[in-house]
Amino acid sequence: MKLILPFVALTALLSACGPGGVIDSDLERGLVGAALGYGAAKAVNGNGDRGALVGGLAGVFCDDARVCSRSR
């Protein structure tokens, strides 16, 4: 299970960035990241709550880590 958690975080982080910068606020990125983190964790029979937490945090902080560009 511990090897799957980075996969879930990466999936949520990349999907929370959104194509073309459509998702432009931390709240939106956090919600998308949480939803996709939950789905990714459940897809690999993992803990959905943990996946949602990791995905939500990844979505909120992806622009601070300069993975997603912050829209102005």
N, C-alpha and C positions, 0 to 999 in steps of 0.2 A: 504494500500500500504506500510506503514512503517513496517509492520510485514514481508513483502515479501523480503525487501531489505537484511536482514541478510541471508535469504535462498539463494538469488542470490550470495551474497558474498562468502558464504560457498561452494556452488557448484563450482564457478569459482576457488576458492582457492584450493580446493582438486583436481580438474581436471587439474589445471595448474602445479601441482607437477609432474604429469605424472607417468605412471607405470614403475618401474624399473629405474628411473632417465634418461629416454631418452631425455627429454627436459632439457638442461643443462645450458642455459644462461638466464639472466634476460629478454632480448628482446623476446626470444621464449616463456618463461613463461608468459610474459605480453600479447603477441599476443593471445596465447591460452586462457588465462584468460579473455581477452576482448571479444573474439569470443563466448566463452561459457557463459559469463555473459550476453551478448546481447541475446543469444538464450534462456537462462533461464528466463530473464525478459520478453521477448516476449511470452514465453510459459505460463506465468501467467498473461498476458495482462498488463504488466508493461511498464515502460519507457525503451526502448532498449538502448538509449544513456547513461542513468544513469547506467544501468546494465553493459554496456561495460566499462565505466569508473571505476566502483567499481571492476569489474573482472580483468581489466588490472592492477590496482594498487595492488590487492591481488596477482596476479601472479608475479609481479615484486618483491614485498616485502616478499613473502612467505619464502624464504630462510633466510632472515634477521630475521624473527620471529621464525626461527627454526622449521617451519612446514614442509618445503621441505629441504632435505639435498643437500647442494651445492656440485656438482661434481667437482673433481679436475683433 
